[in-house]
Amino acid sequence: MPFESTTILAGGIIGVGATFLMDLWNLFLKRAFQIPSLDYCLLGRWLGHMPMGTFRHVNIAAASRRPLECQLGWVAHYSIGISLAVTFVLLAPAAWLERPTVLPALLFGLGTVVFPFLVLQPSLGLGIASTRAPKPLQARLKSLGTHAVFGLGLYICALGWRWIGRAA
């Protein structure tokens, strides 16, 4: 896909939508099945410790609180979703935004699970792919499902982008 301002704008809007759908999915899991999601305040705490040189924690929940950690965590969460979506749109075939298909978006979404498995979870003290989580298999399946929903969200939001473009 060419590097154009409309492509970047589309990726950003699609990223916000896909991240929001992922959040709705996690809310559903929490309410319907009592499956907890990542507390984005803890993501903010992790990021808040980085300027002091601490990148890995034994247990992020036991680490000292950081100012504005919840706000930082939520901004980071959506910034990551937007960045991933823009990356996907730029890497996708040129016609994907005009005629979105589900498979590339779903595969990309599933591929993004490497970030929590190999970076975030170990850094928070959960081990690679949540090996030290209280329920490792549940945590892994939840991560995979959540990132699949992000991929489906990329597709659904791209359809919405296309529909809005045709209506304008």
N, C-alpha and C positions, 0 to 999 in steps of 0.2 A: 504494500500500500504506500502511495507517495506521502512524503512528509509535508502535509499541508495543514493550515490552521483549522480547517473544517474537520479534518481527520483527527486532530488532537482534541478538538472540542467534542466530537462524537465519542471518542474514547473516554474522555473525562466524564461525560454524562452517562455513558454506558457503565462506567466504573462505579459511579455513585449508585446507580440503579441496581447493579449486580451485588454490590456490597450491602445495600439495603435489603434485598431479597435474602441474602445470606443471614442477615440479622433477624429477619422474620422467621426463617427456618430455625435458627437457634432459639428464638423465643418460643416457637411451637414445641421444640424438643424439651425445653425446660418446663413449660406449662403442662404438656400432655404426658411426658414420661419422666419428669424430674431429672433430666440429663443436663448437668450444668455446662455452661459455656465459659470460654475464657473471659475473665473479668478484665475489661480493657483498662481499668485503673492499674492493674498489675503490669500490663504492657507499658503504660505510662511510667510506672515506678522503675521498670527495667531501663527504659530510655532515659529517665531522669538520673539514674546512677552512672550512665555512660560518661558524662563530662568529668566525673571524678575518677575515671579509669576502671570502673567495675563493669565488666561485660557479662560475667557469668555469676550465677548465684546458686548456693546449695538449696535454698528455698526462698523464692522471691516474696512469698507472703510474710516471711520473717524479716525481710530487709526493711530498713528504715523508710518511712513514707517520704515522698518528695512533694514539693509544692506543685499544685495544679496537676498532679499525676493522672487524675481521671480525665481531665480535659485533654491533656497530652496524649493519653492512650486512645481516646476516641478520634482525635484529629489524625493520629498516626494510622489507625485502623482504616479510615476512609482514604487517607493519602496513599496507603499501600494498595487498596482496591483500585483507586483511580490509576495509579502508576502501572499496575498489572494490566488493566484494561487498555490503556494507551499502548503499552508494549504489544499486547495481542493484536490490536487493530493495525498497528504498524507492521507487524509480522505476517498478518493474514494475507491471503491472496487479494489482489487489487479489487476484485469485484465483491468481496465478502460483505462490506457494508451495504452495498446495493442489493445483494441477495444473500442474506445471512443463512448459514446452515448450522445445524446443531453440533455435528460431530467435532469440527475443529475447536469450537468454543468449549465443549465438554471436556475434550482431551487436554486443552490448555488449563482449564480449571482444575482438573485432576492433577496435572503436572505441577501446579503451584503448591501442592501439599508438601513438596520437598522443603519449602521454607520453614513451616512450623516443625516438621519432623527433624530437620538437620540444624536449624538455627534457633528458633524461638524456644521450643520445648527444652532442649539441652541448656539453653541460657537461663531459663527460669528454674532449673533444678529438677526437671522432670525426666531427663535422660533423652537419648536419641529415640525418636518416635514414641515418646512417653513411657519408656521402659520402667521408670520409677513412679509412675502415676498410680494412684490407688487401684484403678481398673484399666490396665494398659490396653487391652483389646478394645474395650469400649471407647477409650480416648482415641485410638487409632481409627476405628470405624467412624467415629464422629468427625474427626478431621477429614477423612476421605469424603464422607457424605457432605460436609459443609463446603468443601472445595468443589465437589460435583455440582452443588447448588449454585456456587459462584459461576461455574462454567455455563450452566443452564441460564443463569441470570444474564450473562454476557449475550447469549443468543436472544433471549426474550427482550432485553433492552435494545438490542440492535434492531429487532423487528419494530419496536416502538420508534426508534430513531428514523427508520426507513418510512414508517407510516406518517410521522410528523413532517418529514421532508417532502413526501408526496402531497400532503395536505397544504403545505405552504406555497 
